[in-house]
Amino acid sequence: MILPIKEYNGKQIRDIRMKAGMTQSVFASYMGVSIKTVEAWEGGRTHPTGPVFRLLDILSSTDERKYIIAG
């Protein structure tokens, strides 16, 4: 069963990034976007789209986070 895509606000995106132990630079690389894009997401000026929401779901899951190595 495919669950609906959860949308995240800027604070939630920042919290997910911080909990994953990623800098904005590492997070941007992981997401395949520029640092400016991550800054815009976290600042609430723009919102991620498409596959980024699935990656955010993976990063926000405590079960999956242990498999991700940042840095």
Kinemage of the C-alpha trace (Angstrom):
@kinemage 1
@onewidth
@group {chain A} dominant
@subgroup {mainchain}
@vectorlist {calphas} color= white
{ca met a 1} P 0.000 0.000 0.000
{ca ile a 2} L 1.388 3.388 -0.972
{ca leu a 3} L 0.791 6.002 1.690
{ca pro a 4} L 0.006 9.620 0.832
{ca ile a 5} L 3.018 11.903 0.646
{ca lys a 6} L 3.554 13.868 3.831
{ca glu a 7} L 4.506 17.505 3.358
{ca tyr a 8} L 7.029 19.179 5.646
{ca asn a 9} L 7.388 22.817 6.672
{ca gly a 10} L 10.714 24.620 7.008
{ca lys a 11} L 11.134 23.911 10.713
{ca gln a 12} L 10.401 20.220 10.228
{ca ile a 13} L 12.923 20.008 7.384
{ca arg a 14} L 15.577 21.685 9.520
{ca asp a 15} L 14.786 19.364 12.442
{ca ile a 16} L 15.075 16.291 10.200
{ca arg a 17} L 18.410 17.522 8.838
{ca met a 18} L 19.756 18.254 12.303
{ca lys a 19} L 18.617 14.897 13.734
{ca ala a 20} L 20.351 13.164 10.826
{ca gly a 21} L 23.533 15.035 11.759
{ca met a 22} L 23.868 16.728 8.383
{ca thr a 23} L 25.116 20.172 7.531
{ca gln a 24} L 23.132 22.087 4.931
{ca ser a 25} L 25.860 21.235 2.428
{ca val a 26} L 25.690 17.474 3.067
{ca phe a 27} L 21.883 17.568 3.151
{ca ala a 28} L 21.782 19.448 -0.170
{ca ser a 29} L 24.058 16.854 -1.750
{ca tyr a 30} L 21.931 14.008 -0.352
{ca met a 31} L 18.778 15.627 -1.774
{ca gly a 32} L 20.385 16.520 -5.100
{ca val a 33} L 19.791 20.248 -4.735
{ca ser a 34} L 21.843 23.366 -4.011
{ca ile a 35} L 22.567 24.755 -0.553
{ca lys a 36} L 20.481 27.806 -1.513
{ca thr a 37} L 17.524 25.493 -2.116
{ca val a 38} L 17.905 23.933 1.340
{ca glu a 39} L 18.127 27.437 2.843
{ca ala a 40} L 14.906 28.391 1.012
{ca trp a 41} L 13.122 25.244 2.232
{ca glu a 42} L 14.180 25.800 5.830
{ca gly a 43} L 13.292 29.487 5.607
{ca gly a 44} L 9.840 28.666 4.266
{ca arg a 45} L 10.380 30.610 1.038
{ca thr a 46} L 9.969 27.522 -1.152
{ca his a 47} L 8.862 23.935 -0.618
{ca pro a 48} L 10.356 20.650 -1.763
{ca thr a 49} L 8.585 18.613 -4.405
{ca gly a 50} L 8.378 15.055 -5.669
{ca pro a 51} L 10.953 12.515 -4.515
{ca val a 52} L 12.361 14.845 -1.846
{ca phe a 53} L 9.278 14.155 0.287
{ca arg a 54} L 10.043 10.423 0.225
{ca leu a 55} L 13.664 11.070 1.201
{ca leu a 56} L 12.443 13.259 4.062
{ca asp a 57} L 10.171 10.413 5.179
{ca ile a 58} L 13.163 8.059 5.226
{ca leu a 59} L 15.305 10.526 7.178
{ca ser a 60} L 12.525 11.248 9.672
{ca ser a 61} L 11.932 7.564 10.415
{ca thr a 62} L 13.828 6.444 13.509
{ca asp a 63} L 14.000 2.890 12.125
{ca glu a 64} L 15.669 4.010 8.899
{ca arg a 65} L 17.939 6.728 10.309
{ca lys a 66} L 20.393 4.228 11.773
{ca tyr a 67} L 21.286 3.146 8.219
{ca ile a 68} L 22.178 6.614 7.006
{ca ile a 69} L 25.713 7.839 7.541
{ca ala a 70} L 26.216 11.553 7.073
{ca gly a 71} L 29.516 13.177 6.510
